[in-house]
Amino acid sequence: MTGIFYDTEELLMNRNEMIEELRKRDCRVIFKKANGEERDMTCTLQESALPNFAVDKNTDNKSVAYSDQVIRVIDVKSGEWRSFRVDSVISFS
């Protein structure tokens, strides 16, 4: 995978920058789940990976699915929607 690696010490990306990268390519995101476990996920928001008729609503603040604290993505391995809290991201590459 290409891209800039961000770790906990210097996570310089904000939510919108992460969404922009996810819309361009597959990204590796390591984050802490709500139960405290770490999750390492390859995910994307590329149009070609979205299920039929699905819409990326991460920037539509009028959508019921919108949260400025969470990013909804497609897990590349399962092909299903997953989400992570921006403040729980340990690394993004």
Buried (B, 14 or more C-beta within 10 A) or exposed (E): EEEEEBEEEEBEBEBEEBBEBBBEEBBBBBBBEEEEEEBEBBBBBBEEBBEEEEEBBBEEEEEEEEBEEBBBBBBBEEEEBBBBBBEBBBBBB
